[in-house]
Amino acid sequence: MKAGTERRKVFLGRSLLRRIVIVAIVLTLKTTSVAAVLFDNGPLSDTPNGRYNCIVANVPRNQARMFDDFVLDHTVIIRGFNWKQHDYFDTRYISTEVTIYSDIPSDDSLLHSQTLIASRLRNFTTVPFWGLSGYDYSVSNLFLKLDPGHYWLGLNAITTADYAYGITSWDSSTGNDSTLRGRYQTAYLHPGSLPGIFYAEEDSVFQVIGNIVPELSTFSLTACSLLSLTMFRVRHLRIEDAPAPRCRPTLRVGARTRRG
């Protein structure tokens, strides 16, 4: 009987370990599952001028950049970004340089820089006077862990053109109340001057895409719950396997009761 109890205790211990491993795998899969919108900087501005008021690429230099800020409330894995641009009629898109900063853009605050080829889908909005057509851009090849905080996103479109300047603009949004109203633009004639000129009445259309990282406390609470359940079952086994108390026979003699 005792050997059987010990075997069951070992089984319960292994079962607990398996459950903890399964919980860890589930939380990991949750972290790497289908990405969601972590931050949205607002919809496209109603003002047509807001769609092309800052140029972010000029052929042949491709050196003008724009920067806008975003806020994260949780530790996250950033997978990509969505944004909107209006491109000149002869602009040919090549790639986008994506940069992320921990503070106002500078060489010292740079956290990540990567050149990616974005998906580009025509959205049929136009600015006829300038010959600009609207496009939805998206990159999804990032895997960057960031803690809660205030960050800056930089976009530099690499383009070419046969006729004009390969002009493209990062569209203006109505903004997000949790971030700074405004954005920076570097002049293409002075590409090294970060963060550039600050435009106080402009924000940019973009979304941060990724996954929230489960907190350690979530895993710890689940593991403790499984441990408590297992300990309860082990104790229950001890009670079941405990020998029954031995009763001494009772003898009745007259009006008295005497235990033998």
Helices and strands as residue ranges (DSSP letters): H 2-31, E 36-40, G 48-51, E 55-57, E 66-72, E 76-88, E 91-101, E 110-116, E 119-127, G 128-130, E 132-139, E 144-146, E 149-161, E 168-170, E 172-173, E 183-185, E 197-199, E 203-204, E 206-212, H 216-241, E 250-253, E 256-259
